[in-house]
Structures are given as C-alpha cells and as structure tokens.
Amino acid sequence: MKNILKPFFSEERHNVLVFDATKEQLGFLRKSFPSNHNFIVVSDVNEALKIASENHLLIVIAGFSVFRTGGVDLCEKIKRNMNTCHIPFVFISAKNCVEQMIRGYELGADDYITKPFDERLLMVRINRLIQNRKRIREKYRKQSFMIELREKDIPKDEKFISAVRRVLEDNLSDPDFNVTSLSEKLQISTTQVYRTLKDMTGHTPVEFIRNVRLQNAFEMLSHDKISVTEVCYHSGFNNVSYFIKCFKYMFGATPGYFRNRINNDAYEGVMFQG
C-alpha cells in the first residue's frame, strides 16, 4: 500500500494537525500517511488555534462527535480567521450521519470522511484538497496582483488577499510603506502576514507589495498621459532605474517601450514573469 500512496505526496516533510481524534482514527491516519509527515496531535481548541496560526500546516484533520464539540469549535474558528481559513480542514467520523455532514460543511469544512475508512479513498480525497490548494496558490503566484477586487461573494480564503490589496492600494504612492506598515494596518504580526501570504500566493510580502505597485504602473501606463518618471513615483517606487528593472522583469518590456507600443495600438507582447 505504501507504494500505491507514494505518488500522492512529495518527499517534503509536512505538518498535519490532528485534533480530537480517537486512538483508532489516529492509528489509521498514521498508517495511511507517508512517514515523512509530522503529526501534531492536540485536543485543546486554543492550543490547536495557536499551532495553526504559528506553523505551516498541510491540513487539519478533526474528529466529529455529537458528544465532543471541540472539532466543531475549531473548524468554525479556523475558517473565520483570515490568517488560517486557507488551511484545508477535514472531519472524520465513526458515524455516517447526514445532519452531521451538513453541519460540518456549513462550518466551512472542506471534506467529511466517515467509516468504513478506506485507506486509498482517504488519501485520494485528502490529496485532492491539497492539490486544489496548490492550484489556488499557483493562481495567486502568477495573477494575484491582477485579480479584481469584488465587493460581494468573496470566498473566505480570499478575504485576506482582498484586505491586503485594499490596504496597499490606499497607501500605494507612499514609498516608505512596507511589510511592517502593512501588518500594523491589518492589526496582525509581520510573521502572520509573511506566513499567510506565502502560503496563499507563493510570494513573500515584499514581493507581493512590489507586484501590486507594478500592476498600478501597468494600468497608469496603459491609460494615463503622464511620464514614466511620474508613474514610477505614483506607484511608490523612489528609484526610476529600479522601477524600470522590475517592470521589465515582470512584463518583458521597459515602461517606455510599453508606453510607446500602447500609444501605437500595436503592443501585444506583455507577459507577466512572476
């Protein structure tokens, strides 16, 4: 079975938070996951929340029981928190109860797995969640600076990105606005900003801030009749040479060349380099 499951996971060491699982469920999970996964086993909600906030977690797996409400509380709090809502959350239960399943999904759980536990099916479902998260991260890695902010129907795990974007756009022309400034505006630690942005987008906060500035420059060069130097400063860069270098790396052309081709209605070569 170990060889069958090997393709589902990389060789990297990952943290898996297991909350309030029975000995039987925990034993099954340890048997199912590859040995390079580190199981963090807890039964206290506050401790689990602290671990989720301070560690890179591959997934959270929690027991679901009508007699023990810790898993329910944990799921609700993790999915409400912008810093942790992106972490895949799975309930496991010894009882196949539709009402429990509905409750779990209402809380924001990503999956609900019941007995009989089939090892391969469990891994396929968990792997699907992990791969979906990787695809979302890749989308943000390539396009997060271009994603349109919506006023309604924002998924919980996109609210953090939207909040970051709004703060950045409100302070875009300030060249001194940095990661510390961002964390103060969001009222969370710089460590949390770094971990959440990195987990969700693949970008560090410094990279993300620079990408948003470059997006603004791209839009201004496309529509506004101002000089490249003015675009540079309006976008929060205080060094024109550095601005040109970053713009060319991301879009494959210097700002001046891009502006000239836009004016001639003939430029089709802009490519985001990530």
HUQUI-V322136 format. One record per backbone hydrogen bond with DSSP energy under -0.5 kcal/mol. NH is the residue of the N-H (numbers start at 1). CO is the residue of the C=O. If there is no record, write none. Layout:
# HUQUI-V322136
NH/CO
NH/CO
This chain:
# HUQUI-V322136
5/1
6/2
7/3
8/5
9/6
14/12
14/36
15/56
16/38
17/15
17/59
18/16
18/40
19/17
19/61
20/42
26/22
27/23
28/24
29/25
30/26
31/27
32/28
33/29
37/34
38/14
39/37
40/16
40/38
41/39
42/18
42/40
48/44
49/45
50/46
51/47
52/48
53/49
54/50
55/51
57/55
58/15
59/15
60/88
61/17
62/90
63/19
64/92
65/68
68/65
73/69
74/70
75/71
76/72
77/73
78/74
79/75
80/76
81/77
84/81
85/81
87/84
90/60
91/111
92/62
93/113
97/95
98/96
101/97
102/98
103/99
104/100
105/101
106/102
107/103
108/105
109/104
110/89
111/89
113/91
115/93
118/116
119/117
122/118
123/119
124/120
125/121
126/122
127/123
128/124
129/125
130/126
131/127
132/128
133/129
134/130
135/131
136/132
137/133
138/134
139/135
140/136
141/137
142/138
143/139
144/140
146/143
147/143
147/144
155/153
158/155
159/155
159/156
160/156
162/158
163/159
164/160
165/161
166/162
167/163
168/164
169/165
170/166
171/167
171/168
172/169
174/171
175/173
177/174
178/176
182/178
183/179
184/180
185/181
186/182
187/183
188/183
193/189
194/190
195/191
196/192
197/193
198/194
199/195
200/196
201/197
202/197
202/198
203/197
208/204
209/205
210/206
211/207
212/208
213/209
214/210
215/211
216/212
217/213
218/214
219/215
220/216
221/217
222/218
223/219
224/220
226/224
231/227
232/228
233/229
234/230
235/231
236/233
237/232
243/239
244/240
245/241
246/242
247/243
248/244
249/245
250/246
251/247
252/248
258/254
259/255
260/256
261/257
262/258
263/259
264/260
265/262
266/261
267/261
268/266
271/251
273/250
